Amino acid sequence: MSIPMPGEQVRGSKTGKPIMALLDLLGRTWALGIVWQLSQGRQPLENYNNAVNKFRPAY
């Protein structure tokens, strides 16, 4: 699976606008959970690890 790039067709968008490429990248992984946790302010690394495990998709 390739990394979505602005200007190329991505999931949900034929135009590949930068915001759509970003949403495709965040939506396909648990990266959105990481961004959410980082937005909550400084925390010990263990808190991040525990929280990210909740967002990790089950394959």
PQR file of N, CA, C, O and H, with PARSE charges and radii, in Angstrom:
ATOM      1  N   MET A   1       0.847  -1.169   0.000 -0.4000 1.5000
ATOM      2  CA  MET A   1       0.000   0.000   0.000 -0.0000 2.0000
ATOM      3  C   MET A   1       0.894   1.233   0.000  0.5500 1.7000
ATOM      4  O   MET A   1       1.773   1.371   0.850 -0.5500 1.4000
ATOM      5  N   SER A   2       0.667   2.120  -0.950 -0.4000 1.5000
ATOM      6  CA  SER A   2       1.521   3.297  -1.065 -0.0000 2.0000
ATOM      7  C   SER A   2       1.023   4.417  -0.153  0.5500 1.7000
ATOM      8  O   SER A   2      -0.129   4.432   0.278 -0.5500 1.4000
ATOM      9  H   SER A   2      -0.047   2.007  -1.641  0.4000 1.0000
ATOM     10  N   ILE A   3       1.907   5.327   0.117 -0.4000 1.5000
ATOM     11  CA  ILE A   3       1.569   6.487   0.954 -0.0000 2.0000
ATOM     12  C   ILE A   3       0.790   7.480   0.102  0.5500 1.7000
ATOM     13  O   ILE A   3       1.233   7.818  -0.996 -0.5500 1.4000
ATOM     14  H   ILE A   3       2.843   5.315  -0.233  0.4000 1.0000
ATOM     15  N   PRO A   4      -0.368   7.960   0.582 -0.5600 1.5000
ATOM     16  CA  PRO A   4      -1.140   8.935  -0.191  0.2800 2.0000
ATOM     17  C   PRO A   4      -0.370  10.243  -0.333  0.5500 1.7000
ATOM     18  O   PRO A   4       0.169  10.773   0.639 -0.5500 1.4000
ATOM     19  N   MET A   5      -0.328  10.750  -1.556 -0.4000 1.5000
ATOM     20  CA  MET A   5       0.404  11.982  -1.842 -0.0000 2.0000
ATOM     21  C   MET A   5      -0.537  13.025  -2.425  0.5500 1.7000
ATOM     22  O   MET A   5      -1.405  12.689  -3.230 -0.5500 1.4000
ATOM     23  H   MET A   5      -0.766  10.320  -2.346  0.4000 1.0000
ATOM     24  N   PRO A   6      -0.378  14.303  -2.027 -0.5600 1.5000
ATOM     25  CA  PRO A   6      -1.197  15.361  -2.613  0.2800 2.0000
ATOM     26  C   PRO A   6      -1.017  15.402  -4.128  0.5500 1.7000
ATOM     27  O   PRO A   6       0.091  15.233  -4.638 -0.5500 1.4000
ATOM     28  N   GLY A   7      -2.114  15.627  -4.834 -0.4000 1.5000
ATOM     29  CA  GLY A   7      -2.069  15.709  -6.285 -0.0000 2.0000
ATOM     30  C   GLY A   7      -2.343  14.385  -6.972  0.5500 1.7000
ATOM     31  O   GLY A   7      -2.579  14.354  -8.180 -0.5500 1.4000
ATOM     32  H   GLY A   7      -3.014  15.765  -4.419  0.4000 1.0000
ATOM     33  N   GLU A   8      -2.317  13.285  -6.219 -0.4000 1.5000
ATOM     34  CA  GLU A   8      -2.620  11.969  -6.767 -0.0000 2.0000
ATOM     35  C   GLU A   8      -3.955  11.502  -6.212  0.5500 1.7000
ATOM     36  O   GLU A   8      -4.373  11.946  -5.143 -0.5500 1.4000
ATOM     37  H   GLU A   8      -2.126  13.310  -5.238  0.4000 1.0000
ATOM     38  N   GLN A   9      -4.621  10.616  -6.926 -0.4000 1.5000
ATOM     39  CA  GLN A   9      -5.901  10.093  -6.469 -0.0000 2.0000
ATOM     40  C   GLN A   9      -5.708   9.340  -5.159  0.5500 1.7000
ATOM     41  O   GLN A   9      -4.811   8.506  -5.041 -0.5500 1.4000
ATOM     42  H   GLN A   9      -4.281  10.255  -7.795  0.4000 1.0000
ATOM     43  N   VAL A  10      -6.558   9.639  -4.170 -0.4000 1.5000
ATOM     44  CA  VAL A  10      -6.516   8.987  -2.864 -0.0000 2.0000
ATOM     45  C   VAL A  10      -7.915   8.491  -2.535  0.5500 1.7000
ATOM     46  O   VAL A  10      -8.879   8.834  -3.220 -0.5500 1.4000
ATOM     47  H   VAL A  10      -7.288  10.317  -4.266  0.4000 1.0000
ATOM     48  N   ARG A  11      -8.026   7.680  -1.480 -0.4000 1.5000
ATOM     49  CA  ARG A  11      -9.345   7.197  -1.077 -0.0000 2.0000
ATOM     50  C   ARG A  11     -10.259   8.376  -0.796  0.5500 1.7000
ATOM     51  O   ARG A  11      -9.892   9.284  -0.050 -0.5500 1.4000
ATOM     52  H   ARG A  11      -7.244   7.401  -0.924  0.4000 1.0000
ATOM     53  N   GLY A  12     -11.441   8.371  -1.386 -0.4000 1.5000
ATOM     54  CA  GLY A  12     -12.418   9.412  -1.132 -0.0000 2.0000
ATOM     55  C   GLY A  12     -12.237  10.681  -1.955  0.5500 1.7000
ATOM     56  O   GLY A  12     -13.022  11.618  -1.814 -0.5500 1.4000
ATOM     57  H   GLY A  12     -11.739   7.633  -1.992  0.4000 1.0000
ATOM     58  N   SER A  13     -11.222  10.731  -2.810 -0.4000 1.5000
ATOM     59  CA  SER A  13     -10.979  11.933  -3.597 -0.0000 2.0000
ATOM     60  C   SER A  13     -10.253  11.583  -4.887  0.5500 1.7000
ATOM     61  O   SER A  13      -9.231  10.898  -4.870 -0.5500 1.4000
ATOM     62  H   SER A  13     -10.584   9.970  -2.925  0.4000 1.0000
ATOM     63  N   LYS A  14     -10.784  12.055  -5.993 -0.4000 1.5000
ATOM     64  CA  LYS A  14     -10.102  11.858  -7.276 -0.0000 2.0000
ATOM     65  C   LYS A  14      -9.103  12.982  -7.538  0.5500 1.7000
ATOM     66  O   LYS A  14      -8.185  12.827  -8.343 -0.5500 1.4000
ATOM     67  H   LYS A  14     -11.614  12.612  -6.007  0.4000 1.0000
ATOM     68  N   THR A  15      -9.284  14.130  -6.847 -0.4000 1.5000
ATOM     69  CA  THR A  15      -8.410  15.277  -7.081 -0.0000 2.0000
ATOM     70  C   THR A  15      -7.107  15.187  -6.302  0.5500 1.7000
ATOM     71  O   THR A  15      -6.083  15.718  -6.732 -0.5500 1.4000
ATOM     72  H   THR A  15     -10.029  14.256  -6.192  0.4000 1.0000
ATOM     73  N   GLY A  16      -7.146  14.512  -5.152 -0.4000 1.5000
ATOM     74  CA  GLY A  16      -5.934  14.397  -4.343 -0.0000 2.0000
ATOM     75  C   GLY A  16      -5.543  15.683  -3.655  0.5500 1.7000
ATOM     76  O   GLY A  16      -4.357  15.954  -3.468 -0.5500 1.4000
ATOM     77  H   GLY A  16      -7.977  14.080  -4.803  0.4000 1.0000
ATOM     78  N   LYS A  17      -6.534  16.487  -3.271 -0.4000 1.5000
ATOM     79  CA  LYS A  17      -6.214  17.723  -2.544 -0.0000 2.0000
ATOM     80  C   LYS A  17      -5.454  17.356  -1.272  0.5500 1.7000
ATOM     81  O   LYS A  17      -5.704  16.303  -0.686 -0.5500 1.4000
ATOM     82  H   LYS A  17      -7.498  16.268  -3.423  0.4000 1.0000
ATOM     83  N   PRO A  18      -4.527  18.216  -0.838 -0.5600 1.5000
ATOM     84  CA  PRO A  18      -3.685  17.882   0.311  0.2800 2.0000
ATOM     85  C   PRO A  18      -4.457  17.429   1.551  0.5500 1.7000
ATOM     86  O   PRO A  18      -4.028  16.493   2.227 -0.5500 1.4000
ATOM     87  N   ILE A  19      -5.582  18.066   1.865 -0.4000 1.5000
ATOM     88  CA  ILE A  19      -6.328  17.677   3.055 -0.0000 2.0000
ATOM     89  C   ILE A  19      -6.886  16.257   2.892  0.5500 1.7000
ATOM     90  O   ILE A  19      -6.948  15.503   3.864 -0.5500 1.4000
ATOM     91  H   ILE A  19      -5.931  18.826   1.316  0.4000 1.0000
ATOM     92  N   MET A  20      -7.291  15.889   1.669 -0.4000 1.5000
ATOM     93  CA  MET A  20      -7.824  14.548   1.437 -0.0000 2.0000
ATOM     94  C   MET A  20      -6.715  13.507   1.551  0.5500 1.7000
ATOM     95  O   MET A  20      -6.949  12.410   2.059 -0.5500 1.4000
ATOM     96  H   MET A  20      -7.241  16.502   0.880  0.4000 1.0000
ATOM     97  N   ALA A  21      -5.512  13.837   1.086 -0.4000 1.5000
ATOM     98  CA  ALA A  21      -4.383  12.915   1.233 -0.0000 2.0000
ATOM     99  C   ALA A  21      -4.058  12.719   2.709  0.5500 1.7000
ATOM    100  O   ALA A  21      -3.759  11.605   3.138 -0.5500 1.4000
ATOM    101  H   ALA A  21      -5.323  14.728   0.673  0.4000 1.0000
ATOM    102  N   LEU A  22      -4.115  13.797   3.486 -0.4000 1.5000
ATOM    103  CA  LEU A  22      -3.852  13.702   4.915 -0.0000 2.0000
ATOM    104  C   LEU A  22      -4.905  12.840   5.599  0.5500 1.7000
ATOM    105  O   LEU A  22      -4.563  11.970   6.400 -0.5500 1.4000
ATOM    106  H   LEU A  22      -4.358  14.702   3.137  0.4000 1.0000
ATOM    107  N   LEU A  23      -6.187  13.070   5.294 -0.4000 1.5000
ATOM    108  CA  LEU A  23      -7.253  12.276   5.907 -0.0000 2.0000
ATOM    109  C   LEU A  23      -7.144  10.808   5.518  0.5500 1.7000
ATOM    110  O   LEU A  23      -7.430   9.929   6.331 -0.5500 1.4000
ATOM    111  H   LEU A  23      -6.464  13.777   4.644  0.4000 1.0000
ATOM    112  N   ASP A  24      -6.733  10.534   4.285 -0.4000 1.5000
ATOM    113  CA  ASP A  24      -6.539   9.146   3.860 -0.0000 2.0000
ATOM    114  C   ASP A  24      -5.425   8.510   4.678  0.5500 1.7000
ATOM    115  O   ASP A  24      -5.565   7.383   5.153 -0.5500 1.4000
ATOM    116  H   ASP A  24      -6.500  11.248   3.625  0.4000 1.0000
ATOM    117  N   LEU A  25      -4.321   9.227   4.842 -0.4000 1.5000
ATOM    118  CA  LEU A  25      -3.193   8.702   5.611 -0.0000 2.0000
ATOM    119  C   LEU A  25      -3.592   8.453   7.061  0.5500 1.7000
ATOM    120  O   LEU A  25      -3.280   7.400   7.616 -0.5500 1.4000
ATOM    121  H   LEU A  25      -4.207  10.143   4.456  0.4000 1.0000
ATOM    122  N   LEU A  26      -4.271   9.402   7.673 -0.4000 1.5000
ATOM    123  CA  LEU A  26      -4.665   9.247   9.073 -0.0000 2.0000
ATOM    124  C   LEU A  26      -5.757   8.198   9.244  0.5500 1.7000
ATOM    125  O   LEU A  26      -5.794   7.501  10.258 -0.5500 1.4000
ATOM    126  H   LEU A  26      -4.525  10.258   7.223  0.4000 1.0000
ATOM    127  N   GLY A  27      -6.627   8.084   8.278 -0.4000 1.5000
ATOM    128  CA  GLY A  27      -7.732   7.146   8.396 -0.0000 2.0000
ATOM    129  C   GLY A  27      -7.327   5.704   8.227  0.5500 1.7000
ATOM    130  O   GLY A  27      -8.018   4.814   8.722 -0.5500 1.4000
ATOM    131  H   GLY A  27      -6.596   8.650   7.454  0.4000 1.0000
ATOM    132  N   ARG A  28      -6.226   5.443   7.543 -0.4000 1.5000
ATOM    133  CA  ARG A  28      -5.856   4.056   7.279 -0.0000 2.0000
ATOM    134  C   ARG A  28      -5.000   3.448   8.378  0.5500 1.7000
ATOM    135  O   ARG A  28      -4.737   2.245   8.367 -0.5500 1.4000
ATOM    136  H   ARG A  28      -5.664   6.166   7.141  0.4000 1.0000
ATOM    137  N   THR A  29      -4.573   4.250   9.308 -0.4000 1.5000
ATOM    138  CA  THR A  29      -3.741   3.745  10.401 -0.0000 2.0000
ATOM    139  C   THR A  29      -4.283   4.268  11.721  0.5500 1.7000
ATOM    140  O   THR A  29      -5.278   4.993  11.738 -0.5500 1.4000
ATOM    141  H   THR A  29      -4.786   5.227   9.317  0.4000 1.0000
ATOM    142  N   TRP A  30      -3.663   3.923  12.787 -0.4000 1.5000
ATOM    143  CA  TRP A  30      -4.054   4.439  14.088 -0.0000 2.0000
ATOM    144  C   TRP A  30      -3.331   5.738  14.393  0.5500 1.7000
ATOM    145  O   TRP A  30      -3.249   6.160  15.546 -0.5500 1.4000
ATOM    146  H   TRP A  30      -2.855   3.334  12.773  0.4000 1.0000
ATOM    147  N   ALA A  31      -2.800   6.375  13.339 -0.4000 1.5000
ATOM    148  CA  ALA A  31      -2.100   7.646  13.519 -0.0000 2.0000
ATOM    149  C   ALA A  31      -3.013   8.729  14.085  0.5500 1.7000
ATOM    150  O   ALA A  31      -2.559   9.608  14.816 -0.5500 1.4000
ATOM    151  H   ALA A  31      -2.866   6.032  12.402  0.4000 1.0000
ATOM    152  N   LEU A  32      -4.297   8.666  13.748 -0.4000 1.5000
ATOM    153  CA  LEU A  32      -5.225   9.660  14.270 -0.0000 2.0000
ATOM    154  C   LEU A  32      -5.293   9.579  15.797  0.5500 1.7000
ATOM    155  O   LEU A  32      -5.412  10.604  16.469 -0.5500 1.4000
ATOM    156  H   LEU A  32      -4.666   7.952  13.153  0.4000 1.0000
ATOM    157  N   GLY A  33      -5.217   8.371  16.340 -0.4000 1.5000
ATOM    158  CA  GLY A  33      -5.193   8.217  17.792 -0.0000 2.0000
ATOM    159  C   GLY A  33      -3.963   8.855  18.411  0.5500 1.7000
ATOM    160  O   GLY A  33      -4.032   9.425  19.500 -0.5500 1.4000
ATOM    161  H   GLY A  33      -5.119   7.538  15.794  0.4000 1.0000
ATOM    162  N   ILE A  34      -2.855   8.759  17.727 -0.4000 1.5000
ATOM    163  CA  ILE A  34      -1.624   9.381  18.218 -0.0000 2.0000
ATOM    164  C   ILE A  34      -1.772  10.899  18.219  0.5500 1.7000
ATOM    165  O   ILE A  34      -1.413  11.563  19.191 -0.5500 1.4000
ATOM    166  H   ILE A  34      -2.799   8.296  16.843  0.4000 1.0000
ATOM    167  N   VAL A  35      -2.301  11.443  17.125 -0.4000 1.5000
ATOM    168  CA  VAL A  35      -2.501  12.888  17.048 -0.0000 2.0000
ATOM    169  C   VAL A  35      -3.432  13.349  18.163  0.5500 1.7000
ATOM    170  O   VAL A  35      -3.192  14.378  18.795 -0.5500 1.4000
ATOM    171  H   VAL A  35      -2.593  10.903  16.336  0.4000 1.0000
ATOM    172  N   TRP A  36      -4.488  12.589  18.401 -0.4000 1.5000
ATOM    173  CA  TRP A  36      -5.441  12.939  19.462 -0.0000 2.0000
ATOM    174  C   TRP A  36      -4.739  12.982  20.819  0.5500 1.7000
ATOM    175  O   TRP A  36      -4.922  13.927  21.586 -0.5500 1.4000
ATOM    176  H   TRP A  36      -4.683  11.753  17.888  0.4000 1.0000
ATOM    177  N   GLN A  37      -3.940  11.961  21.112 -0.4000 1.5000
ATOM    178  CA  GLN A  37      -3.249  11.918  22.398 -0.0000 2.0000
ATOM    179  C   GLN A  37      -2.249  13.063  22.538  0.5500 1.7000
ATOM    180  O   GLN A  37      -2.111  13.635  23.619 -0.5500 1.4000
ATOM    181  H   GLN A  37      -3.792  11.193  20.489  0.4000 1.0000
ATOM    182  N   LEU A  38      -1.558  13.398  21.466 -0.4000 1.5000
ATOM    183  CA  LEU A  38      -0.599  14.500  21.524 -0.0000 2.0000
ATOM    184  C   LEU A  38      -1.298  15.836  21.763  0.5500 1.7000
ATOM    185  O   LEU A  38      -0.727  16.743  22.369 -0.5500 1.4000
ATOM    186  H   LEU A  38      -1.669  12.934  20.588  0.4000 1.0000
ATOM    187  N   SER A  39      -2.537  15.952  21.285 -0.4000 1.5000
ATOM    188  CA  SER A  39      -3.271  17.207  21.475 -0.0000 2.0000
ATOM    189  C   SER A  39      -3.717  17.401  22.922  0.5500 1.7000
ATOM    190  O   SER A  39      -4.139  18.496  23.294 -0.5500 1.4000
ATOM    191  H   SER A  39      -3.001  15.215  20.794  0.4000 1.0000
ATOM    192  N   GLN A  40      -3.630  16.366  23.733 -0.4000 1.5000
ATOM    193  CA  GLN A  40      -4.066  16.434  25.127 -0.0000 2.0000
ATOM    194  C   GLN A  40      -2.996  16.999  26.057  0.5500 1.7000
ATOM    195  O   GLN A  40      -3.234  17.143  27.257 -0.5500 1.4000
ATOM    196  H   GLN A  40      -3.287  15.477  23.431  0.4000 1.0000
ATOM    197  N   GLY A  41      -1.828  17.319  25.518 -0.4000 1.5000
ATOM    198  CA  GLY A  41      -0.765  17.902  26.328 -0.0000 2.0000
ATOM    199  C   GLY A  41       0.287  16.875  26.724  0.5500 1.7000
ATOM    200  O   GLY A  41       0.197  15.705  26.354 -0.5500 1.4000
ATOM    201  H   GLY A  41      -1.635  17.202  24.544  0.4000 1.0000
ATOM    202  N   ARG A  42       1.273  17.320  27.472 -0.4000 1.5000
ATOM    203  CA  ARG A  42       2.389  16.457  27.874 -0.0000 2.0000
ATOM    204  C   ARG A  42       1.916  15.371  28.811  0.5500 1.7000
ATOM    205  O   ARG A  42       1.143  15.613  29.738 -0.5500 1.4000
ATOM    206  H   ARG A  42       1.346  18.271  27.773  0.4000 1.0000
ATOM    207  N   GLN A  43       2.398  14.165  28.550 -0.4000 1.5000
ATOM    208  CA  GLN A  43       2.082  13.006  29.371 -0.0000 2.0000
ATOM    209  C   GLN A  43       3.300  12.092  29.367  0.5500 1.7000
ATOM    210  O   GLN A  43       4.136  12.176  28.468 -0.5500 1.4000
ATOM    211  H   GLN A  43       3.026  13.968  27.797  0.4000 1.0000
ATOM    212  N   PRO A  44       3.404  11.223  30.363 -0.5600 1.5000
ATOM    213  CA  PRO A  44       4.483  10.232  30.331  0.2800 2.0000
ATOM    214  C   PRO A  44       4.308   9.289  29.129  0.5500 1.7000
ATOM    215  O   PRO A  44       3.185   9.041  28.690 -0.5500 1.4000
ATOM    216  N   LEU A  45       5.398   8.778  28.614 -0.4000 1.5000
ATOM    217  CA  LEU A  45       5.371   7.899  27.441 -0.0000 2.0000
ATOM    218  C   LEU A  45       4.455   6.693  27.665  0.5500 1.7000
ATOM    219  O   LEU A  45       3.780   6.249  26.735 -0.5500 1.4000
ATOM    220  H   LEU A  45       6.311   8.979  28.971  0.4000 1.0000
ATOM    221  N   GLU A  46       4.427   6.171  28.865 -0.4000 1.5000
ATOM    222  CA  GLU A  46       3.583   5.006  29.156 -0.0000 2.0000
ATOM    223  C   GLU A  46       2.104   5.322  28.900  0.5500 1.7000
ATOM    224  O   GLU A  46       1.363   4.462  28.424 -0.5500 1.4000
ATOM    225  H   GLU A  46       4.975   6.531  29.620  0.4000 1.0000
ATOM    226  N   ASN A  47       1.675   6.540  29.210 -0.4000 1.5000
ATOM    227  CA  ASN A  47       0.286   6.928  28.945 -0.0000 2.0000
ATOM    228  C   ASN A  47      -0.014   6.902  27.449  0.5500 1.7000
ATOM    229  O   ASN A  47      -1.083   6.454  27.036 -0.5500 1.4000
ATOM    230  H   ASN A  47       2.277   7.238  29.597  0.4000 1.0000
ATOM    231  N   TYR A  48       0.930   7.382  26.637 -0.4000 1.5000
ATOM    232  CA  TYR A  48       0.742   7.355  25.185 -0.0000 2.0000
ATOM    233  C   TYR A  48       0.648   5.915  24.684  0.5500 1.7000
ATOM    234  O   TYR A  48      -0.227   5.583  23.884 -0.5500 1.4000
ATOM    235  H   TYR A  48       1.799   7.745  26.973  0.4000 1.0000
ATOM    236  N   ASN A  49       1.545   5.075  25.155 -0.4000 1.5000
ATOM    237  CA  ASN A  49       1.530   3.676  24.719 -0.0000 2.0000
ATOM    238  C   ASN A  49       0.209   3.003  25.050  0.5500 1.7000
ATOM    239  O   ASN A  49      -0.356   2.306  24.207 -0.5500 1.4000
ATOM    240  H   ASN A  49       2.256   5.344  25.805  0.4000 1.0000
ATOM    241  N   ASN A  50      -0.285   3.198  26.250 -0.4000 1.5000
ATOM    242  CA  ASN A  50      -1.547   2.587  26.657 -0.0000 2.0000
ATOM    243  C   ASN A  50      -2.709   3.116  25.827  0.5500 1.7000
ATOM    244  O   ASN A  50      -3.583   2.351  25.419 -0.5500 1.4000
ATOM    245  H   ASN A  50       0.174   3.765  26.935  0.4000 1.0000
ATOM    246  N   ALA A  51      -2.721   4.409  25.579 -0.4000 1.5000
ATOM    247  CA  ALA A  51      -3.818   5.007  24.819 -0.0000 2.0000
ATOM    248  C   ALA A  51      -3.793   4.566  23.357  0.5500 1.7000
ATOM    249  O   ALA A  51      -4.841   4.277  22.779 -0.5500 1.4000
ATOM    250  H   ALA A  51      -2.010   5.030  25.910  0.4000 1.0000
ATOM    251  N   VAL A  52      -2.617   4.513  22.762 -0.4000 1.5000
ATOM    252  CA  VAL A  52      -2.511   4.136  21.357 -0.0000 2.0000
ATOM    253  C   VAL A  52      -2.955   2.692  21.149  0.5500 1.7000
ATOM    254  O   VAL A  52      -3.524   2.368  20.107 -0.5500 1.4000
ATOM    255  H   VAL A  52      -1.766   4.748  23.231  0.4000 1.0000
ATOM    256  N   ASN A  53      -2.708   1.833  22.112 -0.4000 1.5000
ATOM    257  CA  ASN A  53      -3.143   0.443  21.979 -0.0000 2.0000
ATOM    258  C   ASN A  53      -4.656   0.341  21.859  0.5500 1.7000
ATOM    259  O   ASN A  53      -5.161  -0.617  21.272 -0.5500 1.4000
ATOM    260  H   ASN A  53      -2.246   2.097  22.959  0.4000 1.0000
ATOM    261  N   LYS A  54      -5.384   1.299  22.398 -0.4000 1.5000
ATOM    262  CA  LYS A  54      -6.847   1.314  22.279 -0.0000 2.0000
ATOM    263  C   LYS A  54      -7.285   1.639  20.855  0.5500 1.7000
ATOM    264  O   LYS A  54      -8.336   1.180  20.409 -0.5500 1.4000
ATOM    265  H   LYS A  54      -4.975   2.076  22.875  0.4000 1.0000
ATOM    266  N   PHE A  55      -6.477   2.437  20.132 -0.4000 1.5000
ATOM    267  CA  PHE A  55      -6.833   2.863  18.780 -0.0000 2.0000
ATOM    268  C   PHE A  55      -6.358   1.882  17.704  0.5500 1.7000
ATOM    269  O   PHE A  55      -6.831   1.933  16.569 -0.5500 1.4000
ATOM    270  H   PHE A  55      -5.623   2.810  20.494  0.4000 1.0000
ATOM    271  N   ARG A  56      -5.455   1.020  18.045 -0.4000 1.5000
ATOM    272  CA  ARG A  56      -4.862   0.122  17.061 -0.0000 2.0000
ATOM    273  C   ARG A  56      -5.935  -0.806  16.496  0.5500 1.7000
ATOM    274  O   ARG A  56      -6.640  -1.473  17.253 -0.5500 1.4000
ATOM    275  H   ARG A  56      -5.071   0.979  18.967  0.4000 1.0000
ATOM    276  N   PRO A  57      -6.061  -0.853  15.175 -0.5600 1.5000
ATOM    277  CA  PRO A  57      -7.083  -1.715  14.572  0.2800 2.0000
ATOM    278  C   PRO A  57      -6.727  -3.197  14.745  0.5500 1.7000
ATOM    279  O   PRO A  57      -5.554  -3.571  14.761 -0.5500 1.4000
ATOM    280  N   ALA A  58      -7.747  -4.014  14.871 -0.4000 1.5000
ATOM    281  CA  ALA A  58      -7.556  -5.464  14.954 -0.0000 2.0000
ATOM    282  C   ALA A  58      -7.586  -6.047  13.557  0.5500 1.7000
ATOM    283  O   ALA A  58      -8.578  -5.887  12.846 -0.5500 1.4000
ATOM    284  H   ALA A  58      -8.700  -3.710  14.858  0.4000 1.0000
ATOM    285  N   TYR A  59      -6.535  -6.710  13.151 -0.4000 1.5000
ATOM    286  CA  TYR A  59      -6.477  -7.305  11.805 -0.0000 2.0000
ATOM    287  C   TYR A  59      -6.746  -8.772  11.878  0.5500 1.7000
ATOM    288  O   TYR A  59      -6.743  -9.452  10.852 -0.5500 1.4000
ATOM    289  H   TYR A  59      -5.729  -6.840  13.729  0.4000 1.0000
TER
END
